[in-house]
Amino acid sequence: MTQPDALQQATMRLNAALDALESFSSQMFAEGEGGASMATLQQQVRFLSEERDRLLKELDVERARVRRLEAANDEVSDRLETVVGTLKEIMPAMPG
């Protein structure tokens, strides 16, 4: 899975969780005083907290992956610069 795909999926899950929270809070306020119980609210908060924690872990994994890719990119770039420099040195020495 590529980084944009993983981030897009994480964003979609976060949006779905926020939609669920919005829907739930609308129901709670619509029901007034006799609305959602404290246990139900605690369950929703627990679910959203777990989802947030999971998304943060995924974000950390993706950030680490980005750092590894950037390091690999820097190394490949340095190697290519060395090869190009060597080729430039060799080319004038070649007859033609």
N, C-alpha and C positions, 0 to 999 in steps of 0.2 A: 504494500500500500504506500502510495507516495504521500509526501508531507501535506500537500494541499488537500488530498482526499481525506486523510486522517483528521486534519483540522476542520474540514467541511463537515465530516460526520460528527465530530465533537460539537461543533456549532449547532448542527441540526438537533442533536440530543439535548443540548442546553436549551435551545428554543422550545423544544417539546416539553421539557421540564418546566420552563417558565409559563408556557401556555397552560399546563396542568395546574400550576399554582394560581394563575390568574382565574381559571375556571373555578377552582376550588374556593378561592377567596370571594368570587362573585356569588357563588352559592351560599357561602357562609353569611355574607352581609345581606343577601336577599332573604335569608331565613330569619334574620333578626335575632332577638334574644334567645329564641329556642333553637338556634342554629347548631353548628358543629360542636361536638363535645371536645373537651380538652384532650382526651386520648386521641381523637382523630387528628386534631391539630398537631399533637406531638408526633404522631406517626408520619404526617406529611413533612414536618420539619426534619425528622430523622431521614426519610427517604431523600429529600432534597439535599441534605448535608452529605449523605453517602454518595449521591450522584455528583455533587460538587467535588468531593474528595477524589472520586474515580477520574473525573475529567482533569483535575489538577495533576494526577499521576500521569495520565496520558499526555498532557501538555509537557510535563517534565521529560518524558521519554522522547517526545518529538523534538524538544529543544536540544537534548543530548545528541539526537540523531543529526540535527542541523549542524551542531558543533563538529561532529565527526566528519560530516560531508564537507564542511568548510575547510577543515584541516587537510582532508584528502585532496581537495581542490587546490589548496595552497601548495601542497607537495608536488602534485602533478604539474602545476604551473611552473614551479621552480625547476623541475626536471626538463620541461619543454624549453624553458629559457636556456638551460645549459646545452641542450641538444642543438638549438638554433645557433647559439654562440659557437659551438664546435663546428657546425656545418659552415658558418660564415668564414671561420678560420681556414677550413679545408678547401672551400670553393676557389679562392684566389690561387691556391697552389696547384689546382688541377688545370692541365692544358685544355685549351679549347676556346 
